[in-house]
């Protein structure tokens, strides 16, 4: 997933990113390095459900001096998020990464909350959307895959690509991550006068 994110973030010069779920901080660290390389400060808001994991992740981000590239630091979401935090330095998020609880109902709430917040033309990346990854939903309700499958028909304006690798396959797959990746794009704003 991180290599695809890198191509979109660095290739398109994305300056405002929201990350939902940083777990131990690997992807937060990588995104911080990307933003630093691009010369972008305060371009990332990273939120996790677990305060202990947030403290652990902070321990990875602080030593290489990536705090200036992180708009608000890694923050725990102590309750269900009811509204997006204040925007990054680049304005409305142009990229939202969902890799948090992996639970169906929670992912559906994240989609509903963050889709309106994304800038026109912005993208949303959802990790763990494969059939294989359904097992990460501890509620047994179908996980990220079911949330996307139910959300997309209500949002026909969303461009979507769902990538799924098979971790059991012996043959090479163009996308090898068995957990899958969903990519949604919000339509561009209409050009006035067209």
Secondary structure, DSSP 8 states (H G I E B T S, - for coil): -HHHHHHHHHHHT---EEEE--TTSHHHHHHHHHHHHHT--S-EEEEES-HHHHHHHHHHHHHTT-GGGEEEEEEE--S---S--S-BTTBS-SEEEE-S---HHHHHHHHHHHHTTS-TT-EEEEES-SSGGGGG-TT-S-HHHHHHHHHHTT-TT-EEEEE---TT-SS--SS--TT-EEEEE------TT-
